[in-house]
Amino acid sequence: MSEYYELLGVARDASDDDIKKAYRRAAMQYHPDRNSDPGAEGRFKEIAEAYEVLRDPNKRAAYDRYGKAGVNGSAGSGAGGFGHVDLSEALNIFMRDFGGFESMFGGGRDPTEARRGQDIRVTVRLTLGDVAVGAKRTVKLKTQIQCKACTGSGGARGARPARCSSCGGSGEVRRATRSVFGQFVSVAPCTVCQGEGVVITQPCEVCRGEGRVKGERTVQVEIPPGVSSNNYITMRGQGAVGRRNAPAGDLLVMIEVKDDERFERQGDDLYYDLVLSFSQAALGAQVVVPTPTGEEPVAVPGGVQPGTVLRIKGKGLPRLGQTTPGDLNVRVSLWTPDSLTDEQRRLFEALAKVEGSPPKESGSFWSRLKEALGA
């Protein structure tokens, strides 16, 4: 990961205000809800980690003196341990200091935001086959839905809300206080109407003025190919409905991919272990190996050595948001029978007389095996 000051694009003597401005600018650029690039999420988490260190005087001093070791609980910094942030923490940091995109660009808080529905989080489990081609799921939600009796208004049939007499319909209450320094004016949401500016004088008998009731509904979720267990999908406005026709919350679809015992996944590439008999390895063979979407024929060359990796281009998993898929890597291993029939023993004994001796220098083979296994 890059150095913290470089990540935020500030000098080492930058002020606290400069650091906050730089973080906001970088966070807006890489926020996963605005940037669909595969690397944006990782960058967003990195800059959040950098900001959390540099905004704290003690952590920043420890970082300036010891580097990252100083904020990871080592080097005797006394600043306390600090680990890498995950996506949830990075989002919370952004919301904590800036309150989301709306508050950054929309001025004051929308009065309906207080009545906004809750976000809902659900988990969708996928197989590796689903990851390869994408999937569609129907998610059933037990949540707040709009009251049909009042169509979400919260008022009885034909009744109209009345202007709040406390705030005069502004939704805000201003209080002025005087001191030796002059007059101070504080503005706060009206406690009578909760900032709406109106009050329900004749509430709906079904929802009792809420405009929503408990119920069930279904949402269709379309999942693109190439996802992994650390991905999630944000469906705006598909969460719980808000009070009295206020905006609905969001639906967060968390992806969980079930392990497939046939494969080892490394990003978009897959690894499959192919076990060959001695005769197949010596003579070569035409075999069939599994892929996430079916089977694929593979020509094994004669004389193939254990540890050899046969790469099948484009038969791995799709790259999220791209058209070029990963590869399927077939790792060759050799099967040795643990018991022989009389006929097999006779044939092996005959082979032993004519097969010759193995190479005396076996270092090249082991280095190839080590390289193939990624050691």
C-alpha positions in Angstrom: 0.0 0.0 0.0 1.2 3.6 -0.7 2.5 6.0 1.9 -0.3 7.8 3.8 0.6 11.3 2.7 0.9 10.2 -0.9 -2.5 8.5 -0.7 -4.1 11.7 0.2 -1.9 13.9 -2.0 -0.8 16.2 0.8 2.6 17.3 2.1 4.0 16.0 5.4 3.4 19.3 7.0 -0.2 19.6 5.8 -2.7 21.2 8.3 -5.6 19.2 9.7 -8.0 21.2 7.5 -5.9 20.3 4.4 -5.9 16.6 5.3 -9.7 16.6 5.8 -10.2 18.4 2.4 -7.9 16.0 0.7 -9.6 13.0 2.2 -13.1 14.2 1.1 -11.9 14.8 -2.4 -10.3 11.3 -2.7 -13.2 9.6 -1.0 -15.7 11.1 -3.4 -13.5 9.9 -6.3 -13.3 6.3 -5.1 -16.5 5.8 -3.2 -17.8 2.4 -4.4 -21.3 3.8 -4.9 -19.9 6.3 -7.5 -17.0 4.4 -8.9 -17.6 0.9 -10.4 -13.9 0.3 -11.3 -12.8 -3.0 -9.7 -9.9 -1.3 -7.9 -12.0 1.6 -6.5 -13.1 -0.2 -3.4 -9.6 -1.1 -2.3 -8.4 2.4 -2.9 -11.4 3.8 -0.9 -10.4 1.6 2.1 -6.7 2.7 1.8 -7.5 6.4 1.9 -9.9 5.9 4.8 -7.0 4.2 6.7 -4.6 7.0 5.9 -7.2 9.6 7.0 -7.9 7.9 10.3 -4.2 8.0 11.1 -3.3 11.5 9.9 -6.4 13.1 11.5 -5.4 11.9 15.0 -2.4 13.9 16.4 -1.0 11.0 18.5 -1.3 8.5 15.6 0.1 11.0 13.1 3.1 11.7 15.4 3.8 8.0 15.8 3.5 7.5 12.0 5.9 10.4 11.3 8.4 8.8 13.7 8.1 5.1 13.0 6.1 4.7 9.8 3.3 2.2 9.6 4.9 0.1 12.4 4.2 3.0 14.7 0.4 2.8 14.2 0.3 -1.0 14.1 1.1 -1.3 17.8 4.8 -1.9 17.5 8.0 0.3 17.9 6.8 1.3 21.3 4.9 4.2 20.0 2.3 4.2 22.7 -0.3 5.3 20.2 -2.2 2.1 20.4 -2.6 -0.6 17.7 -4.3 0.3 14.4 -5.2 -2.3 11.8 -6.4 -2.1 8.2 -10.0 -0.9 7.8 -12.6 -3.0 6.0 -15.3 -1.6 3.7 -17.9 -1.2 6.5 -15.5 0.8 8.6 -14.4 2.9 5.6 -18.1 3.8 4.8 -18.7 4.6 8.5 -15.7 7.0 8.5 -17.0 8.7 5.4 -20.6 9.0 6.8 -19.3 10.1 10.2 -17.4 13.1 8.9 -19.4 14.1 5.9 -22.9 12.5 6.2 -23.1 11.1 2.7 -23.3 12.8 -0.7 -26.6 14.6 -0.1 -25.4 16.6 2.8 -22.2 17.5 1.0 -23.9 19.0 -2.0 -27.4 19.6 -1.0 -26.9 22.2 1.8 -29.1 21.6 4.8 -30.7 18.3 5.7 -33.9 17.3 3.9 -36.7 17.2 6.5 -37.9 13.9 5.0 -34.6 12.4 5.8 -35.6 11.9 9.4 -38.5 9.8 8.2 -36.4 7.8 5.7 -36.9 4.1 5.9 -34.3 1.8 7.3 -31.6 0.1 5.2 -32.0 -3.7 4.9 -29.1 -6.1 4.6 -29.6 -9.6 3.1 -27.2 -12.3 2.1 -27.4 -14.1 -1.3 -25.4 -17.4 -1.5 -24.0 -18.4 -4.9 -22.2 -21.4 -6.4 -19.1 -21.0 -8.6 -21.4 -21.8 -11.5 -23.5 -18.7 -10.6 -20.3 -16.6 -10.5 -19.3 -17.8 -14.0 -22.6 -16.8 -15.7 -24.3 -14.4 -13.3 -27.5 -15.1 -11.4 -31.0 -13.8 -10.7 -32.5 -14.2 -7.3 -35.9 -13.3 -5.8 -35.4 -12.0 -2.3 -38.4 -12.0 0.1 -38.3 -9.2 2.6 -40.2 -9.0 5.9 -40.2 -5.2 6.4 -42.3 -2.0 6.5 -44.5 -1.5 3.5 -46.8 1.3 2.5 -50.2 1.4 4.2 -52.8 0.8 1.5 -55.6 2.3 3.5 -54.1 5.8 3.5 -51.6 5.3 0.6 -48.8 6.2 2.9 -50.1 9.6 3.9 -50.7 8.6 7.5 -54.1 10.4 7.6 -57.6 9.1 7.7 -59.5 8.9 4.4 -60.2 12.4 3.2 -58.3 14.1 6.1 -55.6 16.6 5.3 -52.6 17.3 7.5 -52.6 20.6 9.3 -49.8 23.2 9.5 -47.8 22.8 12.6 -48.7 25.7 15.0 -45.4 25.4 16.8 -43.1 26.1 13.9 -45.5 27.7 11.5 -44.9 25.0 8.9 -41.2 25.6 8.6 -40.2 22.4 10.4 -37.6 24.4 12.4 -37.6 26.2 15.7 -35.2 29.1 16.2 -34.1 30.1 19.6 -32.2 33.3 20.3 -30.1 33.8 23.4 -28.1 36.9 24.5 -24.8 37.0 26.2 -22.0 39.5 26.7 -20.8 38.5 23.2 -24.0 39.3 21.5 -27.1 37.4 20.3 -26.8 33.8 19.3 -29.5 32.0 17.2 -29.8 28.2 17.3 -31.9 26.3 14.8 -33.3 22.8 15.6 -36.0 20.6 14.1 -39.4 21.2 15.6 -40.2 18.6 18.2 -43.9 18.8 17.6 -43.9 17.9 13.9 -40.4 16.3 13.9 -39.3 18.7 11.2 -42.2 18.0 8.8 -44.0 21.3 9.1 -47.3 19.5 9.4 -49.1 17.4 11.9 -51.6 14.5 11.4 -54.8 15.6 13.2 -56.8 12.5 12.1 -54.5 9.6 11.9 -55.2 6.5 9.8 -56.8 3.7 11.8 -54.7 1.0 10.2 -51.2 2.5 10.5 -52.0 5.0 13.2 -50.4 7.9 11.3 -47.2 6.1 10.3 -48.1 5.6 6.7 -46.6 2.2 6.7 -47.3 -1.3 8.2 -45.4 -4.5 8.6 -45.6 -6.8 5.7 -43.8 -8.8 3.0 -42.6 -8.0 -0.5 -40.2 -9.5 -3.0 -37.3 -7.9 -4.8 -35.7 -9.2 -8.0 -31.9 -9.1 -7.7 -29.6 -9.4 -10.8 -26.1 -10.4 -9.9 -23.4 -9.8 -12.5 -20.8 -12.5 -13.4 -17.4 -12.4 -11.6 -18.5 -11.5 -8.1 -16.8 -12.8 -5.0 -17.6 -13.0 -1.3 -16.3 -9.6 -0.5 -18.7 -7.9 -3.0 -22.1 -6.3 -2.3 -24.8 -4.7 -4.3 -26.6 -1.5 -3.2 -30.2 -1.3 -4.5 -31.3 2.3 -3.9 -34.8 2.7 -2.5 -35.5 -1.0 -2.1 -35.3 -1.1 1.7 -38.0 -0.3 4.2 -40.4 2.4 3.2 -40.2 5.7 5.1 -42.8 7.2 7.4 -45.6 9.1 5.6 -44.3 8.7 2.0 -40.7 9.7 3.0 -37.9 8.1 0.9 -37.3 4.3 1.3 -34.1 2.9 2.6 -31.6 0.9 0.6 -31.3 -2.8 0.1 -27.7 -4.1 0.6 -27.3 -7.5 -1.0 -24.2 -9.2 0.5 -22.6 -11.8 -1.7 -21.5 -15.2 -0.3 -19.9 -17.7 -2.7 -19.9 -21.3 -1.6 -16.5 -23.1 -1.9 -16.3 -25.6 -4.7 -14.1 -28.5 -3.6 -13.1 -29.2 -7.2 -11.3 -25.9 -7.6 -9.0 -23.5 -5.9 -9.9 -19.9 -6.7 -7.3 -17.2 -7.0 -9.1 -14.1 -8.1 -10.4 -14.8 -11.6 -8.2 -17.9 -12.2 -9.1 -21.4 -11.1 -6.8 -24.3 -10.3 -7.8 -27.9 -10.7 -5.6 -30.9 -9.7 -5.5 -33.6 -12.4 -4.2 -37.0 -11.2 -2.7 -39.2 -13.9 -1.5 -42.8 -14.0 2.2 -43.5 -14.9 1.2 -44.7 -18.4 -1.0 -41.6 -19.0 1.9 -39.3 -18.0 4.4 -41.3 -20.1 2.4 -41.8 -23.2 0.1 -38.7 -23.1 -3.6 -38.8 -22.9 -6.8 -37.1 -23.9 -8.7 -36.3 -20.7 -11.8 -34.3 -19.7 -11.6 -31.8 -16.8 -14.5 -29.9 -15.2 -15.1 -26.1 -15.5 -17.6 -24.0 -13.7 -20.0 -24.3 -16.7 -19.4 -27.8 -17.9 -16.4 -30.0 -19.1 -13.4 -29.2 -21.2 -11.2 -31.7 -23.1 -7.5 -31.4 -22.4 -4.6 -33.0 -24.4 -1.9 -34.1 -22.0 1.5 -34.4 -23.8 3.6 -37.5 -23.4 6.3 -37.3 -20.8 4.5 -34.7 -18.7 6.1 -34.2 -15.3 4.3 -34.0 -11.9 3.8 -30.3 -11.0 3.4 -29.2 -14.6 0.6 -26.7 -15.0 -1.5 -26.9 -18.2 -3.2 -23.6 -18.8 -6.6 -23.4 -20.5 -7.2 -19.8 -21.6 -10.5 -18.2 -20.8 -12.0 -21.1 -18.9 -11.7 -19.5 -15.4 -14.1 -17.0 -14.0 -15.2 -13.7 -15.5 -13.5 -10.5 -14.4 -16.1 -8.3 -12.7 -17.2 -5.6 -15.1 -14.9 -6.8 -17.9 -15.3 -9.1 -20.9 -12.0 -11.1 -20.6 -12.3 -14.1 -18.2 -9.6 -15.7 -16.2 -7.9 -19.0 -16.9 -8.3 -22.6 -15.7 -4.9 -24.0 -14.6 -4.7 -27.8 -14.5 -2.0 -29.0 -12.1 -0.6 -32.5 -13.0 0.1 -35.0 -10.3 1.0 -38.7 -10.5 -0.9 -41.6 -9.1 1.0 -44.6 -7.8 -1.0 -47.8 -7.1 -0.6 -49.0 -3.5 -1.2 -52.6 -4.5 -0.6 -54.6 -7.7 -2.2 -57.5 -9.3 0.1 -60.3 -10.5 -0.3 -59.2 -14.1 0.5 -55.6 -13.2 3.6 -56.6 -11.2 4.8 -58.7 -14.1 4.4 -55.8 -16.5 6.1 -53.4 -14.2 9.0 -55.8 -13.6 9.4 -56.1 -17.4 9.3 -52.3 -17.7 11.9 -51.9 -15.0 14.4 -53.9 -17.1 14.2 -51.5 -20.1 13.1 -48.1 -18.8 16.6 -47.0 -17.7 17.6 -44.9 -14.7 16.2 -41.5 -13.8 18.3 -38.4 -14.4 21.1 -38.0 -11.8 20.5 -34.2 -11.5 17.0 -33.8 -10.2 17.4 -30.2 -9.1 15.8 -28.8 -12.3 12.7 -30.9 -11.8 12.2 -29.8 -8.2 12.7 -26.2 -9.2 10.1 -26.6 -11.9 7.7 -28.2 -9.3 8.3 -25.4 -6.8 7.7 -22.8 -9.5 4.5 -24.5 -10.7 3.1 -24.7 -7.1 3.9 -21.0 -6.6 6.2 -21.7 -3.6 
